[in-house]
Amino acid sequence: MSKVINLNQVRKQKARTAKRAKADQNAARHGRKKADRALDAAQSDKALQDHEAHKRDEDE
């Protein structure tokens, strides 16, 4: 015989899990020190500049 499931509890648990996942994403994105954010921004800017430096001129 099947186990009886309370659908309200299942729905609420699913919502809690989704909310917890969203909170973890936000904590990873916003819960960092200013120096860490600045370092990441500088590294991405440098990578973009290096990529742009390798482009060929279109003189043709």
Secondary structure by P-SEA (a helix, b strand, c coil): cbbbbcaaaaaaaaaaaaaaaaaaaaaaaccccaaaaaaaaaaaaaaaaaaaaacccccc
